[in-house]
C-alpha cells in the first residue's frame, strides 16, 4: 500500500489485494493514474502486480486467458474506452466460454471537460462516448458489468469484481471506471484481500443415491469436457473411474486434457455408440454432450456432476438429467470413489480402449505411408519430439486429430481456444508466461493464423521473452467453410461449377516469413521428408529462447 493520491492507486491496491500477478494492458489515455501509481511504487521499492504493455486488445485479453487457464487465478486487463472494449470483445467472450476469471476495465468521461479538476481531453466529448456507458456494451459477453461511480467505492468495486469473476462458473467481469474517478483524490486505506472460494459438495444422501445407481449399472459411461480445468480434476476422475471400473469418453466438445489417453479406461472420443448402449451416463463437467440436443439416450439414466450444471451464458442447453450432484467436482468425485467398495468386474471394458488405440495406430500407419503430409503425421511427429510440451490448439477441421494423436496423459497439457478465431497466439503467450520452463506449442490452421493479430502477438513474444513453437496446418483454404457448403448443397451449383466462395486462401503470403522481421526462426515444409527435421530445428530454437513458425503444407 502506498500513500494515497488518486483512483489509480485504488485500482492497483485492489488488484494486488485480489492476488493479481499481472495487469495486461492495451493502453488508452485514461490509464495515466494507474501508470503513475506503478511508477511511484517502482521508485519507492513497493510491490505491485507486474504490468505488461501490449499493442492489441486481443493480445491483452488472450494472454490473461492463457495465464488463467494454467493458474486458475484472475488477472487485471486494462483496455481503452468503448472502442478498445469492443476490439477485445471476441477474446473476452472466449474467456467467458473457457471459464477464466479476469477483471477487464476501461473508461469513459462523466464531465466531458465541463467539470472541475483536470481536463479529461476533447476525445471523450467528440469520439469516445457511449450512450449508457461502455458497461452496457460488455454485459452480453461477461458475467457481470458495472460502473465504479466514485473513488470512495472504487477499491471495493474492484474487489467485488474479482470475487464475482472467481466464483463458479468463473469468467470475465467488466468494470467501467470513469477517468474523473481515476483522477479523484483517494485517502489510501488497506484493501481487504480476496479470500479463496470455498469448496462445496452435495449432501451425503444425494451422493449415496448416485453411488447406488452406479453400483446397479451394467454398462455405465463417463463423459467429460472440462474436468481437467479443475484443480486436481484429472486425478479425481481417474480415482473415481478406476474405483467403479467405468470407461471415460472425451467427446468432440472436450476442450482440455481430462483423462489420461494411455489409461485402460479411456474409451476415445466417440460418444454416439454409447448413447443407445449405456444404461447410465455420468456427465462430469459436460455442458453440451448430445448433438443435436434432441438426441435422447435410448435407455440410460443421466447423472450430471458439475459445479454449475446450467451455464447462464449458454442460450440453449439440454442435459436431460435424472439426478444432479452440484458443487466442487473433484471433491464430489472423491466422495463417490470412497463409496465404491470392491472394484466391479465389467466384461469388455478394456476392449474400448484397445479399439481406440488400434484405430490411432492404423491412422498413423496410413499417414506415414502417404506421399503428401497428412495432419495425423504432423501431430505424431510433435508427440515424439515434444512430449514435455503444453499444447494450445486453434485448429478447426484438424482439432480432433490433434486431441486424438497427441495422446496426452497429464493435466494442463492441452487447451483448445474457445470462441471466435484469432486468439490462439495470445492465449499461447499467456500459457507460456505461466509455465516459463516448458515448451509451449500452438497448433493452428492457416485461416486461424490469418485471423490473429500476428504482428502485435509476435512483438509481445519477443518483448516479453515468451518463445513459442507455432505449427501451422496449412491447407490453403477455409476448409470448414467448404465442408458446410457441401453439407447444405451437396449437389448445388458450386459442386457443378467448382465455384466455392469464402474458402480460398491460395493467395496467402508465406506464413513462416512473418518470423523474419522479429528475428525469429521460420520454415516452410512441403514434403514429408522435411517434416521431422524442420520441427526438430524449430523446437531447438524455442528451447534456446526464440519463437519458431513452421508452416506445414498439409494434404487436407
C-alpha positions as CSV (number, residue, x, y, z in Angstrom):
1,X,0.0,0.0,0.0
2,X,1.2,3.5,-0.9
3,X,0.3,6.9,0.5
4,X,-3.0,7.6,-1.3
5,X,-3.1,10.1,-4.2
6,X,-5.9,9.2,-6.6
7,X,-8.0,6.4,-8.1
8,X,-5.1,4.9,-9.9
9,X,-3.7,3.9,-6.5
10,X,-7.0,2.5,-5.5
11,X,-7.1,0.2,-8.6
12,X,-3.6,-1.1,-8.1
13,X,-4.1,-1.6,-4.4
14,X,-7.3,-3.5,-5.0
15,X,-5.8,-5.7,-7.8
16,X,-2.8,-6.5,-5.6
17,X,-5.1,-7.4,-2.7
18,X,-7.1,-9.6,-5.0
19,X,-4.0,-11.6,-5.8
20,X,-3.4,-10.5,-9.4
21,X,0.1,-11.2,-10.6
22,X,-0.2,-9.2,-13.8
23,X,-2.0,-6.3,-15.4
24,X,-2.3,-6.9,-19.1
25,X,-3.0,-3.6,-21.0
26,X,-3.6,-2.4,-24.5
27,X,-3.3,1.1,-23.3
28,X,-5.5,4.1,-23.6
29,X,-5.1,7.7,-22.3
30,X,-7.4,7.1,-19.3
31,X,-4.8,4.9,-17.6
32,X,-2.3,7.6,-16.7
33,X,-3.3,7.5,-13.0
34,X,-2.5,3.7,-12.9
35,X,0.8,4.2,-14.7
36,X,1.7,6.9,-12.2
37,X,0.8,4.7,-9.3
38,X,3.0,1.8,-10.7
39,X,5.9,4.2,-11.4
40,X,5.7,5.5,-7.9
41,X,5.8,2.0,-6.4
42,X,8.7,1.0,-8.6
43,X,10.6,4.2,-7.5
44,X,9.8,3.6,-3.8
45,X,10.6,-0.2,-4.0
46,X,7.0,-1.2,-3.1
47,X,5.3,-4.3,-4.5
48,X,2.6,-4.2,-7.2
49,X,1.3,-6.5,-10.0
50,X,3.6,-6.7,-13.0
51,X,2.4,-4.5,-15.8
52,X,2.6,-5.7,-19.5
53,X,2.0,-3.3,-22.3
54,X,0.5,-4.9,-25.4
55,X,-0.3,-3.3,-28.8
56,X,-3.6,-5.1,-29.4
57,X,-6.6,-5.7,-27.2
58,X,-6.9,-9.4,-28.3
59,X,-3.3,-9.9,-27.2
60,X,-4.0,-8.4,-23.8
61,X,-7.2,-10.4,-23.1
62,X,-5.8,-13.6,-24.7
63,X,-2.7,-13.5,-22.5
64,X,-4.9,-13.1,-19.4
65,X,-6.9,-16.1,-20.6
66,X,-3.9,-18.3,-21.2
67,X,-2.3,-17.4,-17.9
68,X,-5.6,-18.0,-16.1
69,X,-6.1,-21.4,-17.8
70,X,-3.0,-22.7,-16.1
71,X,-3.0,-20.8,-12.8
72,X,-6.8,-20.7,-12.3
73,X,-6.5,-17.2,-10.9
74,X,-7.9,-13.9,-12.1
75,X,-5.7,-11.1,-13.5
76,X,-6.3,-7.5,-14.4
77,X,-6.9,-6.3,-18.0
78,X,-7.0,-2.6,-19.0
79,X,-8.4,-1.5,-22.3
80,X,-9.3,1.8,-23.8
81,X,-12.8,3.2,-23.6
82,X,-15.7,1.7,-25.6
83,X,-13.7,1.1,-28.8
84,X,-10.9,-0.9,-27.1
85,X,-13.5,-2.9,-25.2
86,X,-15.2,-3.8,-28.5
87,X,-11.9,-4.7,-30.1
88,X,-11.2,-7.1,-27.2
89,X,-14.7,-8.5,-27.1
90,X,-14.0,-11.6,-29.1
91,X,-11.3,-12.6,-26.7
92,X,-13.4,-11.6,-23.7
93,X,-16.2,-13.9,-25.0
94,X,-13.6,-16.6,-25.4
95,X,-12.6,-16.2,-21.7
96,X,-16.3,-16.5,-20.8
97,X,-16.6,-19.8,-22.7
98,X,-13.3,-21.0,-21.2
99,X,-14.3,-20.2,-17.7
100,X,-11.3,-18.0,-17.0
101,X,-11.6,-15.3,-14.3
102,X,-10.4,-11.8,-15.0
103,X,-11.3,-8.2,-14.3
104,X,-11.5,-6.2,-17.5
105,X,-11.7,-2.4,-17.2
106,X,-11.9,0.6,-19.5
107,X,-13.1,4.1,-19.0
108,X,-15.4,6.9,-20.0
109,X,-15.8,10.6,-19.1
110,X,-18.5,12.0,-16.9
111,X,-17.8,15.7,-17.3
112,X,-16.6,16.0,-21.0
113,X,-14.4,18.9,-20.0
114,X,-17.1,21.0,-18.3
115,X,-16.4,19.9,-14.7
116,X,-13.8,21.0,-12.1
117,X,-10.5,19.3,-11.9
118,X,-8.1,18.1,-14.7
119,X,-9.3,18.3,-18.3
120,X,-10.1,14.8,-19.5
121,X,-9.4,15.7,-23.1
122,X,-11.7,16.5,-26.0
123,X,-11.5,13.0,-27.4
124,X,-14.0,11.9,-24.8
125,X,-16.5,14.5,-25.9
126,X,-16.0,14.1,-29.7
127,X,-15.3,10.4,-30.3
128,X,-15.3,8.0,-27.3
129,X,-18.6,8.4,-25.5
130,X,-21.1,5.5,-25.5
131,X,-24.7,6.1,-24.7
132,X,-25.4,4.4,-21.4
133,X,-21.7,3.8,-20.7
134,X,-19.3,1.1,-22.0
135,X,-20.6,-1.3,-19.4
136,X,-23.8,-1.7,-21.5
137,X,-21.6,-3.0,-24.3
138,X,-19.9,-5.5,-22.1
139,X,-22.9,-7.1,-20.5
140,X,-23.7,-9.8,-23.1
141,X,-20.2,-11.3,-23.1
142,X,-19.2,-11.0,-19.4
143,X,-20.5,-12.5,-16.2
144,X,-21.2,-9.0,-14.7
145,X,-20.7,-5.5,-15.9
146,X,-21.0,-2.3,-14.0
147,X,-19.6,1.2,-13.4
148,X,-17.5,2.4,-10.5
149,X,-19.1,5.7,-10.0
150,X,-17.0,7.0,-7.1
151,X,-13.4,6.8,-5.9
152,X,-14.8,6.0,-2.5
153,X,-16.3,2.7,-3.7
154,X,-13.7,2.0,-6.4
155,X,-11.4,-0.4,-4.4
156,X,-14.3,-2.4,-3.1
157,X,-15.9,-2.5,-6.6
158,X,-12.6,-4.0,-7.9
159,X,-12.7,-6.5,-5.0
160,X,-16.3,-7.4,-5.7
161,X,-15.5,-7.8,-9.4
162,X,-12.6,-10.2,-8.8
163,X,-14.8,-12.2,-6.3
164,X,-17.5,-12.5,-8.9
165,X,-15.1,-13.4,-11.6
166,X,-13.6,-16.2,-9.5
167,X,-16.9,-17.8,-8.3
168,X,-18.4,-20.7,-10.3
169,X,-18.8,-20.5,-13.2
170,X,-15.6,-18.5,-13.4
171,X,-15.3,-15.9,-16.1
172,X,-14.5,-12.3,-17.1
173,X,-16.3,-9.4,-15.4
174,X,-16.1,-5.8,-16.6
175,X,-15.8,-2.5,-14.7
176,X,-16.2,0.9,-16.2
177,X,-14.0,3.3,-14.3
178,X,-14.6,6.9,-15.4
179,X,-11.5,9.0,-15.9
180,X,-12.7,11.5,-13.4
181,X,-12.9,8.8,-10.8
182,X,-9.4,7.7,-11.6
183,X,-8.2,11.3,-11.1
184,X,-10.1,11.9,-7.9
185,X,-8.1,12.1,-4.6
186,X,-8.2,8.9,-2.6
187,X,-7.1,8.6,1.0
188,X,-5.4,5.2,1.0
189,X,-6.6,2.5,3.4
190,X,-5.9,-1.2,3.5
191,X,-7.9,-3.2,0.9
192,X,-9.2,-6.5,2.3
193,X,-7.6,-9.4,0.4
194,X,-9.9,-11.7,-1.7
195,X,-10.3,-15.0,0.1
196,X,-10.2,-18.3,-1.9
197,X,-13.6,-19.6,-2.8
198,X,-14.9,-22.3,-0.5
199,X,-15.5,-25.9,-1.6
200,X,-19.0,-27.4,-1.5
201,X,-20.3,-30.9,-2.3
202,X,-23.8,-32.3,-2.5
203,X,-25.4,-33.9,0.6
204,X,-24.3,-37.3,1.8
205,X,-27.7,-38.7,0.9
206,X,-27.5,-37.4,-2.7
207,X,-24.0,-38.8,-3.1
208,X,-25.1,-42.2,-1.6
209,X,-28.0,-42.3,-4.0
210,X,-25.8,-41.8,-7.1
211,X,-23.3,-44.3,-5.8
212,X,-26.1,-46.8,-5.6
213,X,-27.1,-46.0,-9.2
214,X,-23.6,-46.7,-10.3
215,X,-23.3,-50.0,-8.5
216,X,-26.5,-51.1,-10.1
217,X,-25.5,-50.2,-13.7
218,X,-24.3,-52.8,-16.0
219,X,-22.9,-50.6,-18.8
220,X,-22.2,-47.1,-17.4
221,X,-20.0,-44.5,-19.1
222,X,-18.4,-41.2,-18.0
223,X,-18.5,-38.2,-20.4
224,X,-16.4,-35.2,-19.7
225,X,-15.5,-32.0,-21.5
226,X,-13.7,-29.8,-18.9
227,X,-13.0,-31.7,-15.6
228,X,-9.3,-31.2,-16.4
229,X,-9.7,-27.5,-15.8
230,X,-10.4,-28.1,-12.1
231,X,-7.5,-28.2,-9.7
232,X,-7.0,-31.9,-9.1
233,X,-9.8,-32.7,-11.5
234,X,-8.0,-35.3,-13.7
235,X,-6.6,-37.2,-10.7
236,X,-10.0,-37.2,-9.0
237,X,-11.7,-38.5,-12.2
238,X,-9.0,-41.3,-12.6
239,X,-9.7,-42.4,-9.0
240,X,-13.4,-42.3,-9.5
241,X,-13.4,-44.1,-12.8
242,X,-11.0,-46.7,-11.5
243,X,-12.9,-47.3,-8.3
244,X,-16.1,-48.2,-10.2
245,X,-14.5,-49.6,-13.4
246,X,-16.2,-47.1,-15.7
247,X,-14.9,-46.2,-19.2
248,X,-14.4,-42.5,-20.0
249,X,-15.3,-40.7,-23.2
250,X,-13.9,-37.3,-24.1
251,X,-16.3,-36.2,-26.9
252,X,-15.6,-33.7,-29.7
253,X,-16.7,-30.9,-27.4
254,X,-13.8,-31.6,-24.9
255,X,-11.5,-28.5,-24.7
256,X,-8.7,-29.7,-22.4
257,X,-6.9,-32.8,-21.2
258,X,-9.3,-34.5,-18.9
259,X,-8.3,-38.2,-18.6
260,X,-5.0,-39.9,-19.5
261,X,-5.2,-41.2,-23.1
262,X,-3.0,-44.1,-22.2
263,X,-5.3,-45.3,-19.4
264,X,-7.1,-48.6,-20.0
265,X,-10.5,-46.9,-19.2
266,X,-10.1,-44.2,-21.8
267,X,-12.6,-45.1,-24.5
268,X,-11.8,-42.5,-27.1
269,X,-13.9,-39.5,-28.3
270,X,-16.9,-41.0,-29.9
271,X,-20.0,-40.8,-27.7
272,X,-22.5,-41.9,-30.2
273,X,-22.1,-45.7,-29.7
274,X,-22.8,-45.2,-26.0
275,X,-26.0,-43.1,-26.4
276,X,-28.1,-46.1,-27.0
277,X,-26.0,-48.8,-25.4
278,X,-25.3,-47.3,-22.0
279,X,-27.7,-47.7,-19.1
280,X,-26.1,-44.9,-17.0
281,X,-24.4,-41.8,-18.4
282,X,-22.4,-39.7,-16.0
283,X,-21.9,-36.2,-17.3
284,X,-18.9,-34.8,-15.5
285,X,-18.3,-31.1,-16.3
286,X,-20.1,-31.6,-19.6
287,X,-22.1,-28.6,-20.8
288,X,-23.4,-29.9,-24.2
289,X,-23.0,-33.7,-24.5
290,X,-25.6,-34.5,-27.1
291,X,-25.9,-33.1,-30.6
292,X,-28.5,-32.4,-31.9
293,X,-29.7,-31.5,-28.4
294,X,-32.9,-33.5,-29.1
295,X,-30.8,-36.8,-29.4
296,X,-32.1,-38.9,-26.5
297,X,-30.3,-41.9,-25.0
298,X,-32.3,-45.0,-25.6
299,X,-32.4,-46.3,-22.0
300,X,-29.8,-44.6,-19.9
301,X,-30.4,-42.6,-16.8
302,X,-28.3,-39.4,-16.7
303,X,-26.4,-38.1,-13.7
304,X,-24.9,-34.6,-14.0
305,X,-21.9,-33.8,-11.8
306,X,-21.0,-30.2,-12.1
307,X,-20.3,-27.1,-10.1
308,X,-22.9,-25.1,-12.1
309,X,-24.7,-27.5,-14.4
310,X,-26.9,-24.9,-16.1
311,X,-24.4,-22.5,-17.7
312,X,-26.0,-19.0,-17.6
313,X,-24.2,-17.8,-20.7
314,X,-25.5,-20.7,-22.9
315,X,-28.6,-19.7,-24.8
316,X,-29.9,-23.3,-25.2
317,X,-28.7,-26.2,-23.2
318,X,-30.2,-29.7,-22.9
319,X,-28.8,-32.2,-20.3
320,X,-31.8,-34.5,-19.7
321,X,-30.6,-35.1,-16.1
322,X,-32.3,-37.6,-13.8
323,X,-30.1,-36.5,-10.9
324,X,-27.6,-33.7,-10.1
325,X,-24.6,-33.6,-7.9
326,X,-23.6,-30.0,-7.6
327,X,-20.6,-28.4,-6.0
328,X,-16.8,-28.9,-6.3
329,X,-16.4,-31.6,-8.9
330,X,-13.1,-33.1,-7.7
331,X,-14.4,-33.2,-4.1
332,X,-17.6,-34.8,-5.3
333,X,-15.7,-37.4,-7.3
334,X,-13.6,-38.3,-4.3
335,X,-16.7,-38.7,-2.1
336,X,-18.2,-41.0,-4.7
337,X,-15.0,-43.0,-5.0
338,X,-14.9,-43.6,-1.3
339,X,-18.2,-45.4,-1.5
340,X,-17.2,-47.7,-4.4
341,X,-16.4,-50.8,-2.4
342,X,-14.7,-53.6,-4.2
343,X,-14.0,-52.8,-7.9
344,X,-16.7,-54.4,-10.0
345,X,-15.9,-56.7,-12.9
346,X,-17.3,-55.2,-16.1
347,X,-16.6,-57.6,-19.1
348,X,-15.3,-55.9,-22.2
349,X,-14.4,-52.6,-20.6
350,X,-10.8,-52.8,-21.7
351,X,-11.9,-53.5,-25.3
352,X,-13.0,-50.0,-25.8
353,X,-9.5,-48.7,-25.1
354,X,-7.9,-51.4,-27.3
355,X,-10.2,-50.5,-30.2
356,X,-9.3,-46.8,-29.9
357,X,-5.6,-47.5,-29.6
358,X,-5.7,-49.7,-32.7
359,X,-7.6,-47.0,-34.7
360,X,-4.9,-44.4,-33.7
361,X,-2.1,-46.7,-34.8
362,X,-3.8,-47.5,-38.0
363,X,-4.4,-43.9,-38.9
364,X,-0.7,-43.1,-38.1
365,X,0.4,-46.0,-40.2
366,X,-1.6,-44.7,-43.2
367,X,-0.3,-41.2,-42.7
368,X,3.3,-42.4,-42.6
369,X,2.9,-44.3,-45.9
370,X,1.2,-41.4,-47.7
371,X,3.3,-39.3,-50.1
372,X,1.8,-36.0,-49.0
373,X,1.8,-34.6,-45.4
374,X,-1.3,-35.9,-43.6
375,X,-2.2,-33.8,-40.5
376,X,-2.0,-37.1,-38.5
377,X,1.7,-37.3,-39.4
378,X,2.3,-33.8,-38.1
379,X,0.7,-34.5,-34.7
380,X,2.5,-37.8,-34.3
381,X,5.8,-36.1,-35.0
382,X,5.1,-33.4,-32.4
383,X,4.2,-36.1,-29.9
384,X,7.6,-37.8,-30.4
385,X,9.6,-34.6,-30.4
386,X,7.9,-32.5,-27.7
387,X,6.5,-34.9,-25.1
388,X,7.1,-32.3,-22.3
389,X,5.2,-29.5,-24.1
390,X,2.0,-27.7,-23.3
391,X,-0.3,-27.5,-26.3
392,X,-2.7,-24.7,-27.3
393,X,-4.9,-25.6,-30.2
394,X,-6.6,-23.2,-32.6
395,X,-7.4,-25.6,-35.5
396,X,-10.9,-26.3,-36.7
397,X,-11.0,-29.2,-39.1
398,X,-7.9,-30.7,-37.5
399,X,-8.7,-30.2,-33.9
400,X,-9.9,-33.8,-33.3
401,X,-6.8,-35.1,-35.0
402,X,-4.7,-33.0,-32.6
403,X,-6.5,-34.2,-29.5
404,X,-6.6,-37.8,-30.5
405,X,-3.0,-38.3,-31.7
406,X,-1.1,-36.2,-29.0
407,X,-2.1,-39.0,-26.6
408,X,-1.7,-36.7,-23.6
409,X,-1.8,-38.2,-20.1
410,X,-1.2,-35.2,-17.7
411,X,-3.4,-32.3,-16.7
412,X,-2.8,-28.8,-18.0
413,X,-1.1,-30.0,-21.2
414,X,-3.8,-29.2,-23.8
415,X,-6.1,-26.2,-24.1
416,X,-8.5,-25.6,-27.0
417,X,-9.1,-21.9,-27.8
418,X,-12.8,-21.2,-27.5
419,X,-15.0,-18.6,-29.1
420,X,-14.1,-16.7,-32.3
421,X,-10.9,-17.4,-34.2
422,X,-7.9,-15.1,-33.9
423,X,-6.9,-15.5,-30.2
424,X,-4.5,-18.5,-30.4
425,X,-1.1,-16.8,-30.4
426,X,-2.1,-14.6,-27.5
427,X,-3.6,-17.5,-25.4
428,X,-0.4,-19.5,-26.0
429,X,1.7,-16.5,-24.8
430,X,-0.3,-16.4,-21.6
431,X,0.2,-20.1,-21.1
432,X,3.9,-19.6,-21.7
433,X,4.0,-16.8,-19.1
434,X,2.5,-19.3,-16.6
435,X,4.9,-22.2,-17.5
436,X,8.2,-20.5,-18.4
437,X,10.3,-23.7,-18.1
438,X,8.2,-25.8,-20.5
439,X,7.9,-25.5,-24.3
440,X,4.5,-24.2,-25.5
441,X,3.3,-25.4,-28.9
442,X,0.5,-23.7,-30.8
443,X,-1.2,-25.8,-33.4
444,X,-3.2,-23.6,-35.7
445,X,-4.8,-23.6,-39.1
446,X,-3.7,-21.2,-41.8
447,X,-7.1,-19.5,-41.7
448,X,-7.0,-19.0,-38.0
449,X,-3.4,-17.8,-38.2
450,X,-4.5,-15.0,-40.6
451,X,-7.3,-14.0,-38.2
452,X,-4.8,-13.5,-35.4
453,X,-3.2,-10.0,-34.8
454,X,0.1,-11.6,-35.9
455,X,2.4,-8.6,-35.7
456,X,1.3,-7.4,-32.1
457,X,1.4,-11.1,-31.0
458,X,4.9,-11.8,-32.2
459,X,6.0,-8.4,-30.9
460,X,4.7,-9.4,-27.4
461,X,6.5,-12.8,-27.7
462,X,9.8,-11.0,-28.4
463,X,9.5,-8.1,-26.0
464,X,8.5,-10.4,-23.0
465,X,10.8,-13.3,-23.7
466,X,8.0,-15.8,-24.4
467,X,9.2,-18.1,-27.1
468,X,6.5,-20.3,-28.8
469,X,6.6,-23.1,-31.4
470,X,3.8,-22.2,-33.8
471,X,2.9,-25.0,-36.2
472,X,0.6,-24.0,-39.0
473,X,-1.6,-26.8,-40.5
474,X,-1.8,-25.1,-43.9
475,X,-4.3,-26.5,-46.4
476,X,-4.6,-23.1,-48.2
477,X,-8.3,-22.8,-47.6
478,X,-11.0,-22.3,-45.0
479,X,-11.9,-26.0,-45.3
480,X,-14.7,-25.8,-42.7
481,X,-16.4,-23.2,-44.9
482,X,-16.4,-25.6,-47.9
483,X,-17.5,-28.5,-45.7
484,X,-20.5,-26.5,-44.6
485,X,-21.3,-25.5,-48.1
486,X,-21.2,-29.1,-49.2
487,X,-23.4,-30.2,-46.3
488,X,-26.1,-27.8,-47.2
489,X,-25.8,-28.0,-51.0
490,X,-24.3,-31.4,-51.9
491,X,-25.5,-31.2,-55.5
492,X,-25.5,-27.5,-55.8
493,X,-24.2,-25.0,-58.4
494,X,-20.8,-24.8,-56.6
495,X,-20.3,-28.5,-56.9
496,X,-21.3,-28.4,-60.6
497,X,-19.0,-25.4,-61.5
498,X,-16.3,-25.7,-58.8
499,X,-17.0,-22.1,-57.7
500,X,-16.7,-22.3,-53.9
501,X,-16.7,-18.9,-52.3
502,X,-15.5,-18.0,-48.9
503,X,-12.8,-20.6,-48.6
504,X,-9.9,-19.9,-51.0
505,X,-6.6,-18.9,-49.2
506,X,-4.3,-19.8,-52.1
507,X,-3.1,-16.2,-52.4
508,X,-1.8,-16.0,-48.8
509,X,1.8,-14.9,-48.2
510,X,4.5,-17.2,-46.8
511,X,3.3,-17.6,-43.2
512,X,6.7,-18.6,-42.0
513,X,8.1,-15.3,-43.3
514,X,6.3,-13.4,-40.5
515,X,9.2,-14.6,-38.3
516,X,11.9,-12.7,-40.1
517,X,11.2,-9.1,-39.0
518,X,11.3,-10.3,-35.4
519,X,14.5,-12.2,-35.7
520,X,12.6,-15.5,-35.2
521,X,13.0,-18.9,-36.7
522,X,10.8,-19.6,-39.7
523,X,10.5,-22.7,-42.0
524,X,8.1,-23.9,-44.7
525,X,7.6,-27.6,-45.1
526,X,6.2,-29.1,-48.3
527,X,7.4,-32.7,-48.3
528,X,7.1,-35.5,-45.7
529,X,10.8,-35.9,-45.6
530,X,11.3,-32.3,-44.4
531,X,8.8,-32.5,-41.6
532,X,10.6,-34.1,-38.6
533,X,13.9,-32.3,-39.2
534,X,12.1,-29.0,-39.5
535,X,10.1,-29.5,-36.3
536,X,13.3,-30.6,-34.5
537,X,15.2,-27.4,-35.6
538,X,12.2,-25.3,-34.6
539,X,11.9,-26.9,-31.2
540,X,15.6,-26.4,-30.5
541,X,15.1,-22.7,-31.4
542,X,12.3,-22.4,-28.9
543,X,14.2,-24.2,-26.2
544,X,17.0,-21.6,-26.6
545,X,14.6,-18.7,-26.4
546,X,13.5,-17.9,-29.9
547,X,10.0,-18.3,-31.3
548,X,9.7,-20.5,-34.3
549,X,7.0,-20.7,-37.0
550,X,6.7,-23.9,-39.1
551,X,4.3,-23.6,-42.0
552,X,3.4,-27.2,-42.9
553,X,1.5,-27.7,-46.2
554,X,-0.9,-30.5,-45.3
555,X,-2.8,-32.7,-47.7
556,X,-6.3,-32.0,-46.2
